[in-house]
Amino acid sequence: MAKTAFIFPGQGAQYIGMAMDFIESNTELKNILENFDNNNNTALYRIMSDGPEDKLKETKFTQPAILFHSIAAMKTVLHEFNITPDYVAGHSLGEFSALVANGVLTLEDAMYLVHKRGEFMIKANEDKPFAMAAIIGLSPEDVKDICEEASKVDIVIAANFNTPVQTVISGSKAGVDKACEIAKERKAKRVIPLVVGGPFHSPLIQKAATWLADEMNKINFNETTIPVVSNVNAKPVINTEEIKTNLAKQVTSSVLWVDSIKFMIEDGVDTFIEFGPKKVLAGMLKKIDKNVKVISIDTIETFELRKIDLESL
């Protein structure tokens, strides 16, 4: 029997005006955003609506903004369609969105945690020069070998396995620079330095994992029957303690996105519904398996356009 998965994007898809169409049609969502600002002494609502872009790009704002947009899109769909996923999964911070989707976290608690996560991921690096870069056109195994070789200079790891031909590396500036140099020598199609606030998913921000674990202990994690496929091992999890452990590990571990998607496909998932801005994951999925069906919902307009596909589920 065919299965369905809900998937959620990570950082990088934010834009000014994001989620505003969902808010206009749902007072409850607007209230959640306003309460978040009141409780955390922030101006996320205004930053999402009007910018400036530099503020929206700050990790502590980007993460709750993308999570909120993703869940707003999901709630809009579920208000009209009764779809229960067989799996949920999210890319990096998207894993928190996935945990709202399967009921483990409330939207409010998830937004609080990713806001703190964003702060921690920047603060933890302690001013050590860092870098991240996307390596395109080499296999994940090749990139891992390159990182191992470049690590003789300084720390660098394969941080995000996004597609079979796109892997993001992260670590010290010296380590990443060396890895980029080797990747070019080994005929990578492109090596793209990324503008980021920290060496995400690398050991350089280990303190962030510890701080996040402490914050999660203050939050109620509910039981669920819908497994989340974890970034850290590409395996399905429903146990709340294991979920928390994986979320803390995920801060410094590689994001095994390709393996996560392959696991779900091998277990019978033939339709992925992507909730979140800019349809980022749809492009990745097509490079992992071109036969898979992806329905991306990122605005009210796309929801209207994809209703016919959602009705068939």
LOFI-961616 format. One record per residue: z, x negated, y of N, C-alpha, C in turn; residue in one letter. Coordinates in steps of 0.1 Angstrom, whole numbers, plus 2048, in hexadecimal, padded with zeros to 3 digits. Atoms other than C-alpha are relative to their C-alpha. Example, Ala and Ser with C-alpha at 12.3 -4.5 7.8 and 13.67 -1.06 7.14 Angstrom:
! LOFI-961616
8007F77F484E7857D38007F780Ca;8008097F58477777F580880880Bs;
! end
This chain:
! LOFI-961616
8007F87F48008008008007F780Dm;8028087F47F67F382280D800808a;7F38017F88137E78397FC7FD80Ek;8018037F28187E485E80B7F7806t;7F68087FA8297CA87380080180Fa;7FF8007F18357CB8988027F1803f;7FF80E7FC8307A98A98017FF80Fi;7FC8017F283C79D8CB7FE7F1805f;80480D7FB8307808E180C7F8806p;7F68087F98447638F07FC7FD80Eg;8028037F28437529127F17FC803q;80D8047FB82374C9267F780B803g;8097F57FD81476F92880480880Ca;7FA7F97F482877A9477F680180Bq;8097FF7F481678796680780A80Ay;7FA7F77F58207989877FB80E7FEi;8037F28038217BE9828028047F2g;7FF7FD80E8287BC95D80A80B7FEm;7F77F58048387DB94D80180B80Aa;7FE7F67F68367EF96D7FA80D7FDm;8067F380481F80995F8098087F6d;7F77FA80A83880F94280C806807f;7F47FB7F885581295B7FD80D808i;8047F47F884282B97080180D7F8e;8017F480884084395380D8027F7s;7F37FF80886483D94580C7FC808n;7F48037F888384095A80B7F87F9t;7F680780889983393E7FD7F1801e;80480E80088681293E8037FA80El;7FC8047F388A80F96480F7FD802k;7F18027FF8AF8149618057F47F9n;7FC80C8088B27F99467FE7F3808i;80380C7F88A17E095D8097FF80Cl;7F78007F58B67EA97B80E7FC7FCe;7F38048058D67E79668017F27FCn;80080E8038CC7C595A8027F880Cf;7FE8077F38C97B997E80E801805d;7F27FE7FB8EA7C898780A7F87F8n;7F68068098FC7BA9697FF7F0800n;80280E8018ED79796C7FE7F980En;8028057F28EA7949927F27F9801n;80E8067FF8C478E98F7F880A807t;80A7F77F98A579D99F7F48017F7a;80B80180A89079F97F7F680B803l;8097F47FD8817C29887F77FC80By;8088047F48757B59AA7F67F57FCr;80880C80486879499B7F48047F7i;80B7FB8098547A69807F6808808m;8087F77F88477BF9997F87F980Bs;8068067F483F7A99B77FF7F1800d;80080E8008447859AD80C7FA809g;80B80980184476A9BA7FE7FA7F1p;80480580E83275B99B8097F47FCe;7F880C80484773B99C80D8057FBd;7F37FB8058677509977FE8067F2k;8037FA80D85776497B7FE7F67F5l;80280B80A84E74396A80D7F97FCk;7F48078048727389698058077F3e;7FD7FC80E87D73A94580A80B7FFt;7F57F680089C74F94C7FC80D804k;8067F37FD88676A95B7F58037F7f;80C7FE8088677669468048077F3t;7FC7FB80E87A76D92580480E800q;7FC7F180088B78E92E7F4809805p;80B7F87FB86B7999417F68037F4a;8097FE80B8557949228068097F5i;7F97F780A86F7A490B80080E805l;8007F27FA8727C29227F28067FFf;80D7FB80084D7C69257FC8047F1h;8037FE80E8497C48FF80680D7FAs;7F97F48058637DE8F77FC80D808i;8057F47F98577F59137F38057FAa;80C7FC8078357F59028038067F3a;7FD7FB80D8447FB8E080680E802m;7FA7F37FE85A8188ED7F680B804k;80B7F77FC83B8288FD7F88057F4t;8077FD80C8298278DC8088097F7v;7F87F980A8468338C780580E805l;7FE7F37FA84C8508DF7F680B7FBh;80B7F880482B85E8D37FD7FF7F1e;80480280E8268508B080C7FB7F8f;7F580380983F84E8947FC7F57F6n;80480B80983882B88680C7F77FDi;7F58098048518178737FA7F47F9t;80680C8058477F386D8077FB7F3p;7FA80680C84C7E184C8067F3803d;7FB80C7FB8527C185E8007FF80Fy;8018047F185A7B58828007F1801v;80080F7FE85379288F7FD7FD80Fa;8048037F28517818B17FF7F1801g;80280E7FD8457608BE80A7FA809h;7F68067F886274B8CB80980B806s;7F77F67FA8757628E47FC80E7FAl;8047F380686077F8D48088047F4g;7F77FC80B87877D8B780B809804e;7F67F77FB89278D8CD7FA80E802f;8077F37FF8797A98D57FF8077F3s;8017FB80D8747AD8B080D8067FBa;7F37FB8048997B28AB80580C808l;7FE7F37FA8997CE8C47F880B7F9v;8097F680787C7DE8B18068047F3a;7FA7FC80D8907DE89080E804801n;7F37FB7FD8B07E98A180C7F77FFg;7F48098018C57CA89D8067FE80Dv;7FB8017F28C87C68C37FC80C808l;8057F77F68C87DE8DF7F77F980At;8098067F58AE7D88FB8097F880Al;7F78067F68CB7D19138067F27FBe;7FA80C8068DC7B78FC7F57F57FEd;80A80A8038BB7A68F37FC7FA80Ea;8038057F38B27A391880A7F6806m;7F58097FC8D47949207FF7F27F8y;80180C8088D077B9037F57F7804l;80C8087FD8AD76F90C8017FA80Ev;7FE8057F28B776C9318097F37FFh;7F780C8028D47549267F87F57F8k;80780A8078BD74390D7F77F8809r;8098067F68A473C9298087F6808g;7F78097F88C072D93E8047F37F8e;7FB80B8088CD7189217F57F67FCf;80B8088048AB70B9177FC7F680Bm;8038097F58A66FC93980C7F6803i;7F48087FE8CA6F093E8037F57F6k;7FC80980B8CD6DF91C7FA7F3800a;80880D8018B36C49228077F5808n;7F980A7F88C96B293C7F77F5806e;8098097F78AD6A39517F87F57F8d;80880980789D68F9357F1804802k;80E7FC7FE87768D93C7FA8067F3p;8057F980B8666A59257F1805802f;80D7FB7FF8446B491D7FD8097F4a;8067F980B8316CD9087F1800801m;80F8007FF80C6CE8FF7FB8087F4a;8077F980B7F46E38EA7F67F77FAa;80B8088077DF6D08D07F780A7F9i;8097F68057C06E38C87F57F97F8i;80B8068087A76DB8AC8057F77F5g;7FB80780B7BE6C98948098097F7l;7F77F88097D16D787680E7FE803s;7F28027FE7F66DD8778067F37F9p;7FC80C8077FA6C185D7FD7F3808e;80480B7F77E76A987480A7FE80Bd;7F78007F47FD6B289280E7FB7FCv;7F380580581D6AD87D8007F17FEk;80280F80281068A8738007F980Dd;8018067F380868289780E7FF807i;7F27FF7FB82B68D8A28097F67FAc;7F880980883B6788877FD7F1805e;80480D7FB8276598938057FE80Ee;7FC8017F282E6608B880F7FF802a;7F28007FF8536658B18067F2800s;7FB80E80085663F8AD8027FB80Fk;7FF8027F285263F8D380C807806v;7F57F87FC86965C8DA7FE80E7FAd;8007F38078716808CE7F4808804i;80A7F67FF8546978C97FE8087F3v;8027F880D84F6B48B07F680A802i;8097F58008366CE8A780980D802a;7F67F57FC8476EC8B97FB80E7FCa;8057F380383070A8B47F37FF7F8n;80C7FF80881770F8987FA80D802f;8067F37FB8027298A97F58057F8n;80B7FC8097E27298957FD7F47F8t;80480C8087D271287B7FA7F5808p;80680B7F87C26FE8978077FF80Ev;7F98027F37DB7018B480F7FF7FDq;7F18038017FE6F18B38057FA80Dt;7F98057F48156EB8D080A7F67FCv;7F680B80382A6CB8D180980080Ci;7F58007F684A6C68E48097F57FEs;7F680B8018636AB8EC8017F880Dg;7FF8097F486968D9037F27FE805s;80D8027F984D68591C7F97F47F9k;80680C80784766390B7FB8047F2a;8057FC80E8456728E87F4809801g;80B7F77FF82E68E8F37F37F9805v;80B8077FB8186779077F97F77F5d;80580880C8146608E87F98097F6k;8067F780A80D67D8D17F2805806a;80C7FB7FA7F268A8EA7F57F57FFc;80980C8017E26678EA7FB7FF7F2e;80480180E7E16668C47F780B7FCi;8087F48037D368A8C27F27FE805a;80E8027FA7B66808D97F97F67F7k;80780A8097AF6618C37FC8067F3e;8037FA80D7AF6788A57F680C802r;80B7F67FD79468E8B580580E801k;7FC7F37FD7A96AC8BF7F680680Aa;80A7FA7F77916C58D180680080Ek;7FA8007F37A96C98EE80F7FD7FFr;7F18037FF7CC6BC8F880480580Ev;7FD7F97F47DB6D391280F7FE804i;7F28017FB7FB6C992580580E805p;7FB7F27FC8116E992A80A7FE80Bl;7F68007F58246F194980C8097FBv;7F47F98068476FA93B80C7FB807v;7F38037FA86B6F99468097F77F8g;7F88088098786E59297F97FD7F3g;80780480D8706D590780480A7F5p;7FD7F58098726F68F47FE7FD7F2f;80180280E8776F78CF8007F17FCh;7FE80E8048816D28CE80F7FD800s;7F28048018A16C08C68077FC80Ep;7FA8037F38A56B78EB80880B806l;7F87F57FA8B46D98F28098067F6i;7F67FC80A8CD6DA8D680B808806q;7F57F97F98E86E58EE7FD80E802k;8047F17FE8D57058F58038087F4a;7FE7F880C8D770F8D180F8037FEa;7F27FE8018FD70A8D180580B80At;7FC7F67F590171E8F27FB80E7FCw;8057F38048EB73A8E58088067F5l;7F87FB80B8FF73C8C580D806805a;7F47FB7FA91E7418DA7FE80D806d;8037F37FA90E75D8EE7FD80B7F6e;8037F680A90176E8CF80D8067F9m;7F47FB8079247708C180780B809n;7FA7F57F792D7878DF7F980D7FFk;8097F580091179F8D78018077F2i;8007F980D9107BA8BC7F28007FAn;80D8008088F47B48A280180B7F6f;7FF7F58098ED7D488F7F97FD7F3n;80780280D8E37D786B7F2807801e;80E7FB8008BE7DE8647FB8007F1t;80780080C8A87E78477F17FA801t;80E8057FE8887D98578017F1803i;7FE80F7FF8857B38527F97FA80Cp;8068087F687E79B86E7FB7F47F9v;80680D80686777E8648047F5809v;7FA80A7F787A7608727F67F5803s;80880C7FC8687458868047F37F9n;7FC80D80587D72A8767FC7FD7F2v;80480380E87372F8527F580A7FBn;80B7F780385874B8528048097F4a;7FB7F780A86E76083B80780D806k;7FA7F47FB87A78483E80F8007FFp;7F28007FF89E78984880580E805v;7F97F47FB8B57A884B80F7FD803i;7F28047FE8D779784A8037FC80En;7FE8027F28E679786D8057F2803t;7FB80D7FE8F87768697F57F57FFe;80B8098028D976585C7F680180Ce;8097FE7F48C57748798057F880Ci;7FA8087F58DE7658927FE7F17FEk;80180E8038DD7438817F27FB803t;80E8037FE8B77438827FC80080En;8037FF7F18B674D8A78057F3807l;7FB80C7FB8CC72F8AF7F87F47FCa;80880B8058B871789A7F2800806k;80E7FE7FA8977258A97FF7F980Dq;8018077F389F7158CB7FB7F27FEv;80480E80189A6F28BD7F67FE7F4t;80980180C8846FA89E7F2804803s;80E7FC7FE85F6FE89A7FE80F7FEs;8047F280285072189D7F58017F6v;80A80080B83F72787C7F880D800l;8077F47FE8287428897F58027F6w;80A7FE80A80B73C8728058047F2v;7FA7FD80D82173C85380680E800d;7FB7F27FF83275C85F7F680B7FFs;80B7F680181276F8637FA7FF7F2i;80680180E80476284280A8067F6k;7F77FA80982476D8317FE80F800f;8017F17FF82079183E7F38057FAm;80D7FC8067FB7928358018007F1i;7FF80180F80278681280980B7FAe;7F77F680581D7A180F7FA80E803d;8067F37FF8047BC8177FE80680Eg;8027FC7F38057BF83D7F17FF804v;80E8017FC7E27C98497FE80480Ed;8017FC7F27EA7D686C80C7FA807t;7F68057F77FD7C48877FF80780Df;8007FA7F38077D68A68087F780Ai;7FA8097F680D7BE8C380480780Ce;7FA7FA7F48247CA8DF8037F580Af;7FD80A7F68247B58FF7F57FD808g;80A8037F68117A791C7F47F77FAp;80C8098017ED7999197FA7FE7F2k;80780080D7E579D8F47FF7F17FBk;80180E8047EE7788ED8007FE7F1v;7FF80280E7F677C8C97F48047F8l;80D7FB8067D678F8C07F77F47FEa;80980C8017C276F8C78057F77F6g;7FB80980A7D975A8B27FE8067F1m;8017FA80D7D87738957F17FF7FAl;80E8008047B27748947FC7F27FBk;80380D8047B274E8908087FD7F2k;7F980180D7CB7518737F98077F5i;8077F880A7B976D8617F780A808d;8097F87F879A77C8717FE80E7FBk;8027F380679B79A85A80C80A804n;7F47F77FD7BD7A78667FE80980Cv;8017F77F57C07C587C80C7FF80Ak;7F58027F67D37C089D7FE80B80Bv;8007F67F57DB7DD8B58097FA80Bi;7F88067F57E77CE8D680380B80Bs;7FC7F77F67FA7E48EE8077F880Bi;7FA8087F58017D391080180880Dd;7FF7F87F47FC7EF92A7FF80F7FBt;8037F28037FB81592B7F18027FDi;80F7FF8027D581292D7FC7FC7F2e;80380480D7D37FF90D8068097F5t;7FA7F68097EA8178FC7F780D7FFf;8097F48017D38349057F37FD7F8e;80C8048077B58208F88027FE7F1l;7FD80380E7C68188D780680B7F8r;7FA7F58077D483A8CF7F98047F3k;8087FC80C7B88418B68047F77F4i;7FC80A80A7C28218A380E8037FBd;7F27FE8037E782A8A480180D7F7l;8007F48077E084D8977FD7FE7F1e;80580280E7D083F87780B7F97F8s;7F58088087F182C86D80980A7F9l;
! end
